[in-house]
Amino acid sequence: MIFEENRTIEKVWEKWGYVLSYFIFTTILFLILALLNKIPESWAYLYVMGITILIALMGVIIKRLLK
């Protein structure tokens, strides 16, 4: 018997890893900025999420431009 590797499960876990890393990075960034009083009083976690997604998108764009 020859067993084939199931790549779909690997891809699903890889995407979950990216999502988990995104939330961990966003949370750490939010806590650091809050402890240093660098966030305006009216800002919430969602604003920091927006900043983080912009950083991630810029990384993807730069990666594609360099290929």
Jmol script that loads the backbone (N, CA, C; Angstrom):
load data "model"
ATOM      1  N   MET A   1       0.829  -1.186   0.000  1.00  0.00           N
ATOM      2  CA  MET A   1       0.000   0.000   0.000  1.00  0.00           C
ATOM      3  C   MET A   1       0.873   1.248   0.000  1.00  0.00           C
ATOM      4  N   ILE A   2       0.462   2.216  -0.786  1.00  0.00           N
ATOM      5  CA  ILE A   2       1.166   3.489  -0.843  1.00  0.00           C
ATOM      6  C   ILE A   2       0.211   4.562  -0.306  1.00  0.00           C
ATOM      7  N   PHE A   3       0.669   5.245   0.721  1.00  0.00           N
ATOM      8  CA  PHE A   3      -0.138   6.304   1.315  1.00  0.00           C
ATOM      9  C   PHE A   3       0.323   7.659   0.788  1.00  0.00           C
ATOM     10  N   GLU A   4      -0.637   8.492   0.441  1.00  0.00           N
ATOM     11  CA  GLU A   4      -0.324   9.833  -0.022  1.00  0.00           C
ATOM     12  C   GLU A   4      -0.409  10.802   1.147  1.00  0.00           C
ATOM     13  N   GLU A   5       0.444  11.809   1.098  1.00  0.00           N
ATOM     14  CA  GLU A   5       0.415  12.825   2.148  1.00  0.00           C
ATOM     15  C   GLU A   5      -0.808  13.715   1.977  1.00  0.00           C
ATOM     16  N   ASN A   6      -1.402  14.094   3.087  1.00  0.00           N
ATOM     17  CA  ASN A   6      -2.560  14.966   3.060  1.00  0.00           C
ATOM     18  C   ASN A   6      -2.093  16.399   3.296  1.00  0.00           C
ATOM     19  N   ARG A   7      -1.920  17.152   2.221  1.00  0.00           N
ATOM     20  CA  ARG A   7      -1.416  18.527   2.301  1.00  0.00           C
ATOM     21  C   ARG A   7      -2.479  19.514   2.768  1.00  0.00           C
ATOM     22  N   THR A   8      -3.744  19.179   2.628  1.00  0.00           N
ATOM     23  CA  THR A   8      -4.790  20.136   3.003  1.00  0.00           C
ATOM     24  C   THR A   8      -4.773  20.398   4.504  1.00  0.00           C
ATOM     25  N   ILE A   9      -4.521  19.380   5.293  1.00  0.00           N
ATOM     26  CA  ILE A   9      -4.475  19.573   6.745  1.00  0.00           C
ATOM     27  C   ILE A   9      -3.292  20.469   7.114  1.00  0.00           C
ATOM     28  N   GLU A  10      -2.165  20.277   6.447  1.00  0.00           N
ATOM     29  CA  GLU A  10      -0.999  21.132   6.705  1.00  0.00           C
ATOM     30  C   GLU A  10      -1.304  22.586   6.373  1.00  0.00           C
ATOM     31  N   LYS A  11      -1.978  22.815   5.266  1.00  0.00           N
ATOM     32  CA  LYS A  11      -2.303  24.185   4.860  1.00  0.00           C
ATOM     33  C   LYS A  11      -3.271  24.842   5.833  1.00  0.00           C
ATOM     34  N   VAL A  12      -4.235  24.075   6.326  1.00  0.00           N
ATOM     35  CA  VAL A  12      -5.203  24.624   7.294  1.00  0.00           C
ATOM     36  C   VAL A  12      -4.479  25.041   8.564  1.00  0.00           C
ATOM     37  N   TRP A  13      -3.609  24.176   9.085  1.00  0.00           N
ATOM     38  CA  TRP A  13      -2.876  24.504  10.309  1.00  0.00           C
ATOM     39  C   TRP A  13      -1.900  25.649  10.099  1.00  0.00           C
ATOM     40  N   GLU A  14      -1.347  25.758   8.893  1.00  0.00           N
ATOM     41  CA  GLU A  14      -0.452  26.875   8.594  1.00  0.00           C
ATOM     42  C   GLU A  14      -1.216  28.201   8.634  1.00  0.00           C
ATOM     43  N   LYS A  15      -2.413  28.213   8.074  1.00  0.00           N
ATOM     44  CA  LYS A  15      -3.226  29.436   8.106  1.00  0.00           C
ATOM     45  C   LYS A  15      -3.657  29.780   9.530  1.00  0.00           C
ATOM     46  N   TRP A  16      -4.006  28.754  10.330  1.00  0.00           N
ATOM     47  CA  TRP A  16      -4.347  29.001  11.733  1.00  0.00           C
ATOM     48  C   TRP A  16      -3.152  29.572  12.479  1.00  0.00           C
ATOM     49  N   GLY A  17      -1.958  29.113  12.115  1.00  0.00           N
ATOM     50  CA  GLY A  17      -0.745  29.641  12.740  1.00  0.00           C
ATOM     51  C   GLY A  17      -0.550  31.115  12.433  1.00  0.00           C
ATOM     52  N   TYR A  18      -0.821  31.509  11.182  1.00  0.00           N
ATOM     53  CA  TYR A  18      -0.713  32.919  10.816  1.00  0.00           C
ATOM     54  C   TYR A  18      -1.727  33.771  11.590  1.00  0.00           C
ATOM     55  N   VAL A  19      -2.938  33.277  11.703  1.00  0.00           N
ATOM     56  CA  VAL A  19      -3.984  34.022  12.421  1.00  0.00           C
ATOM     57  C   VAL A  19      -3.619  34.149  13.895  1.00  0.00           C
ATOM     58  N   LEU A  20      -3.177  33.062  14.500  1.00  0.00           N
ATOM     59  CA  LEU A  20      -2.787  33.094  15.908  1.00  0.00           C
ATOM     60  C   LEU A  20      -1.605  34.044  16.123  1.00  0.00           C
ATOM     61  N   SER A  21      -0.628  33.996  15.232  1.00  0.00           N
ATOM     62  CA  SER A  21       0.521  34.901  15.338  1.00  0.00           C
ATOM     63  C   SER A  21       0.097  36.357  15.200  1.00  0.00           C
ATOM     64  N   TYR A  22      -0.863  36.615  14.313  1.00  0.00           N
ATOM     65  CA  TYR A  22      -1.369  37.969  14.130  1.00  0.00           C
ATOM     66  C   TYR A  22      -1.980  38.502  15.428  1.00  0.00           C
ATOM     67  N   PHE A  23      -2.815  37.693  16.074  1.00  0.00           N
ATOM     68  CA  PHE A  23      -3.454  38.137  17.307  1.00  0.00           C
ATOM     69  C   PHE A  23      -2.459  38.277  18.457  1.00  0.00           C
ATOM     70  N   ILE A  24      -1.474  37.405  18.508  1.00  0.00           N
ATOM     71  CA  ILE A  24      -0.449  37.525  19.552  1.00  0.00           C
ATOM     72  C   ILE A  24       0.364  38.801  19.348  1.00  0.00           C
ATOM     73  N   PHE A  25       0.791  39.064  18.101  1.00  0.00           N
ATOM     74  CA  PHE A  25       1.558  40.276  17.818  1.00  0.00           C
ATOM     75  C   PHE A  25       0.735  41.526  18.112  1.00  0.00           C
ATOM     76  N   THR A  26      -0.534  41.525  17.712  1.00  0.00           N
ATOM     77  CA  THR A  26      -1.403  42.675  17.940  1.00  0.00           C
ATOM     78  C   THR A  26      -1.594  42.924  19.427  1.00  0.00           C
ATOM     79  N   THR A  27      -1.790  41.873  20.187  1.00  0.00           N
ATOM     80  CA  THR A  27      -1.991  42.010  21.631  1.00  0.00           C
ATOM     81  C   THR A  27      -0.736  42.559  22.308  1.00  0.00           C
ATOM     82  N   ILE A  28       0.418  42.026  21.930  1.00  0.00           N
ATOM     83  CA  ILE A  28       1.675  42.502  22.525  1.00  0.00           C
ATOM     84  C   ILE A  28       1.908  43.964  22.161  1.00  0.00           C
ATOM     85  N   LEU A  29       1.675  44.322  20.890  1.00  0.00           N
ATOM     86  CA  LEU A  29       1.840  45.710  20.465  1.00  0.00           C
ATOM     87  C   LEU A  29       0.902  46.625  21.231  1.00  0.00           C
ATOM     88  N   PHE A  30      -0.360  46.222  21.395  1.00  0.00           N
ATOM     89  CA  PHE A  30      -1.332  47.020  22.123  1.00  0.00           C
ATOM     90  C   PHE A  30      -0.904  47.217  23.580  1.00  0.00           C
ATOM     91  N   LEU A  31      -0.451  46.147  24.212  1.00  0.00           N
ATOM     92  CA  LEU A  31      -0.036  46.256  25.614  1.00  0.00           C
ATOM     93  C   LEU A  31       1.194  47.152  25.777  1.00  0.00           C
ATOM     94  N   ILE A  32       2.151  47.020  24.869  1.00  0.00           N
ATOM     95  CA  ILE A  32       3.345  47.868  24.949  1.00  0.00           C
ATOM     96  C   ILE A  32       2.974  49.330  24.758  1.00  0.00           C
ATOM     97  N   LEU A  33       2.159  49.616  23.744  1.00  0.00           N
ATOM     98  CA  LEU A  33       1.769  51.004  23.494  1.00  0.00           C
ATOM     99  C   LEU A  33       0.917  51.560  24.638  1.00  0.00           C
ATOM    100  N   ALA A  34       0.086  50.729  25.234  1.00  0.00           N
ATOM    101  CA  ALA A  34      -0.745  51.187  26.353  1.00  0.00           C
ATOM    102  C   ALA A  34       0.103  51.449  27.595  1.00  0.00           C
ATOM    103  N   LEU A  35       1.067  50.590  27.869  1.00  0.00           N
ATOM    104  CA  LEU A  35       1.924  50.788  29.039  1.00  0.00           C
ATOM    105  C   LEU A  35       2.821  52.007  28.906  1.00  0.00           C
ATOM    106  N   LEU A  36       3.210  52.318  27.673  1.00  0.00           N
ATOM    107  CA  LEU A  36       4.056  53.490  27.436  1.00  0.00           C
ATOM    108  C   LEU A  36       3.247  54.763  27.199  1.00  0.00           C
ATOM    109  N   ASN A  37       1.932  54.662  27.295  1.00  0.00           N
ATOM    110  CA  ASN A  37       1.021  55.796  27.074  1.00  0.00           C
ATOM    111  C   ASN A  37       1.213  56.441  25.699  1.00  0.00           C
ATOM    112  N   LYS A  38       1.374  55.610  24.693  1.00  0.00           N
ATOM    113  CA  LYS A  38       1.552  56.105  23.324  1.00  0.00           C
ATOM    114  C   LYS A  38       0.271  56.008  22.496  1.00  0.00           C
ATOM    115  N   ILE A  39      -0.793  55.486  23.085  1.00  0.00           N
ATOM    116  CA  ILE A  39      -2.074  55.354  22.394  1.00  0.00           C
ATOM    117  C   ILE A  39      -2.995  56.460  22.891  1.00  0.00           C
ATOM    118  N   PRO A  40      -3.673  57.153  21.980  1.00  0.00           N
ATOM    119  CA  PRO A  40      -4.664  58.135  22.431  1.00  0.00           C
ATOM    120  C   PRO A  40      -5.764  57.458  23.264  1.00  0.00           C
ATOM    121  N   GLU A  41      -6.345  58.196  24.155  1.00  0.00           N
ATOM    122  CA  GLU A  41      -7.369  57.657  25.056  1.00  0.00           C
ATOM    123  C   GLU A  41      -8.566  57.072  24.304  1.00  0.00           C
ATOM    124  N   SER A  42      -8.898  57.640  23.143  1.00  0.00           N
ATOM    125  CA  SER A  42     -10.088  57.199  22.420  1.00  0.00           C
ATOM    126  C   SER A  42      -9.854  55.934  21.596  1.00  0.00           C
ATOM    127  N   TRP A  43      -8.622  55.494  21.448  1.00  0.00           N
ATOM    128  CA  TRP A  43      -8.325  54.319  20.641  1.00  0.00           C
ATOM    129  C   TRP A  43      -8.625  53.041  21.400  1.00  0.00           C
ATOM    130  N   ALA A  44      -8.999  52.027  20.662  1.00  0.00           N
ATOM    131  CA  ALA A  44      -9.262  50.715  21.241  1.00  0.00           C
ATOM    132  C   ALA A  44      -8.392  49.678  20.530  1.00  0.00           C
ATOM    133  N   TYR A  45      -8.597  48.445  20.877  1.00  0.00           N
ATOM    134  CA  TYR A  45      -7.831  47.329  20.303  1.00  0.00           C
ATOM    135  C   TYR A  45      -8.012  47.247  18.789  1.00  0.00           C
ATOM    136  N   LEU A  46      -9.199  47.633  18.287  1.00  0.00           N
ATOM    137  CA  LEU A  46      -9.463  47.548  16.851  1.00  0.00           C
ATOM    138  C   LEU A  46      -8.575  48.480  16.034  1.00  0.00           C
ATOM    139  N   TYR A  47      -8.223  49.628  16.573  1.00  0.00           N
ATOM    140  CA  TYR A  47      -7.328  50.536  15.857  1.00  0.00           C
ATOM    141  C   TYR A  47      -5.937  49.926  15.718  1.00  0.00           C
ATOM    142  N   VAL A  48      -5.478  49.269  16.761  1.00  0.00           N
ATOM    143  CA  VAL A  48      -4.172  48.622  16.703  1.00  0.00           C
ATOM    144  C   VAL A  48      -4.229  47.434  15.736  1.00  0.00           C
ATOM    145  N   MET A  49      -5.368  46.753  15.672  1.00  0.00           N
ATOM    146  CA  MET A  49      -5.538  45.677  14.697  1.00  0.00           C
ATOM    147  C   MET A  49      -5.419  46.214  13.274  1.00  0.00           C
ATOM    148  N   GLY A  50      -5.978  47.383  13.036  1.00  0.00           N
ATOM    149  CA  GLY A  50      -5.869  48.009  11.711  1.00  0.00           C
ATOM    150  C   GLY A  50      -4.439  48.340  11.362  1.00  0.00           C
ATOM    151  N   ILE A  51      -3.699  48.865  12.318  1.00  0.00           N
ATOM    152  CA  ILE A  51      -2.291  49.177  12.088  1.00  0.00           C
ATOM    153  C   ILE A  51      -1.506  47.904  11.790  1.00  0.00           C
ATOM    154  N   THR A  52      -1.800  46.855  12.541  1.00  0.00           N
ATOM    155  CA  THR A  52      -1.096  45.589  12.350  1.00  0.00           C
ATOM    156  C   THR A  52      -1.415  44.978  10.995  1.00  0.00           C
ATOM    157  N   ILE A  53      -2.655  45.059  10.554  1.00  0.00           N
ATOM    158  CA  ILE A  53      -3.004  44.489   9.250  1.00  0.00           C
ATOM    159  C   ILE A  53      -2.340  45.288   8.136  1.00  0.00           C
ATOM    160  N   LEU A  54      -2.190  46.593   8.313  1.00  0.00           N
ATOM    161  CA  LEU A  54      -1.470  47.391   7.322  1.00  0.00           C
ATOM    162  C   LEU A  54      -0.006  46.990   7.244  1.00  0.00           C
ATOM    163  N   ILE A  55       0.612  46.742   8.388  1.00  0.00           N
ATOM    164  CA  ILE A  55       2.005  46.282   8.408  1.00  0.00           C
ATOM    165  C   ILE A  55       2.124  44.939   7.689  1.00  0.00           C
ATOM    166  N   ALA A  56       1.198  44.030   7.950  1.00  0.00           N
ATOM    167  CA  ALA A  56       1.234  42.711   7.307  1.00  0.00           C
ATOM    168  C   ALA A  56       1.029  42.820   5.797  1.00  0.00           C
ATOM    169  N   LEU A  57       0.084  43.663   5.370  1.00  0.00           N
ATOM    170  CA  LEU A  57      -0.162  43.841   3.935  1.00  0.00           C
ATOM    171  C   LEU A  57       1.026  44.476   3.228  1.00  0.00           C
ATOM    172  N   MET A  58       1.683  45.419   3.892  1.00  0.00           N
ATOM    173  CA  MET A  58       2.882  46.012   3.300  1.00  0.00           C
ATOM    174  C   MET A  58       3.968  44.954   3.119  1.00  0.00           C
ATOM    175  N   GLY A  59       4.092  44.049   4.073  1.00  0.00           N
ATOM    176  CA  GLY A  59       5.065  42.966   3.962  1.00  0.00           C
ATOM    177  C   GLY A  59       4.764  42.056   2.788  1.00  0.00           C
ATOM    178  N   VAL A  60       3.491  41.738   2.583  1.00  0.00           N
ATOM    179  CA  VAL A  60       3.098  40.887   1.454  1.00  0.00           C
ATOM    180  C   VAL A  60       3.372  41.599   0.131  1.00  0.00           C
ATOM    181  N   ILE A  61       3.060  42.885   0.065  1.00  0.00           N
ATOM    182  CA  ILE A  61       3.285  43.653  -1.167  1.00  0.00           C
ATOM    183  C   ILE A  61       4.772  43.723  -1.483  1.00  0.00           C
ATOM    184  N   ILE A  62       5.593  43.993  -0.489  1.00  0.00           N
ATOM    185  CA  ILE A  62       7.039  44.053  -0.703  1.00  0.00           C
ATOM    186  C   ILE A  62       7.573  42.697  -1.142  1.00  0.00           C
ATOM    187  N   LYS A  63       7.080  41.634  -0.541  1.00  0.00           N
ATOM    188  CA  LYS A  63       7.510  40.288  -0.903  1.00  0.00           C
ATOM    189  C   LYS A  63       7.191  39.988  -2.359  1.00  0.00           C
ATOM    190  N   ARG A  64       5.989  40.366  -2.795  1.00  0.00           N
ATOM    191  CA  ARG A  64       5.600  40.112  -4.198  1.00  0.00           C
ATOM    192  C   ARG A  64       6.381  40.988  -5.176  1.00  0.00           C
ATOM    193  N   LEU A  65       6.707  42.213  -4.773  1.00  0.00           N
ATOM    194  CA  LEU A  65       7.485  43.094  -5.647  1.00  0.00           C
ATOM    195  C   LEU A  65       8.907  42.601  -5.827  1.00  0.00           C
ATOM    196  N   LEU A  66       9.450  41.964  -4.804  1.00  0.00           N
ATOM    197  CA  LEU A  66      10.836  41.495  -4.870  1.00  0.00           C
ATOM    198  C   LEU A  66      10.983  40.173  -5.595  1.00  0.00           C
ATOM    199  N   LYS A  67       9.880  39.492  -5.898  1.00  0.00           N
ATOM    200  CA  LYS A  67       9.963  38.217  -6.619  1.00  0.00           C
ATOM    201  C   LYS A  67      10.308  38.411  -8.048  1.00  0.00           C
TER     202      LYS A  67
END
end "model"
wireframe off; spacefill off
backbone 0.3
color backbone group
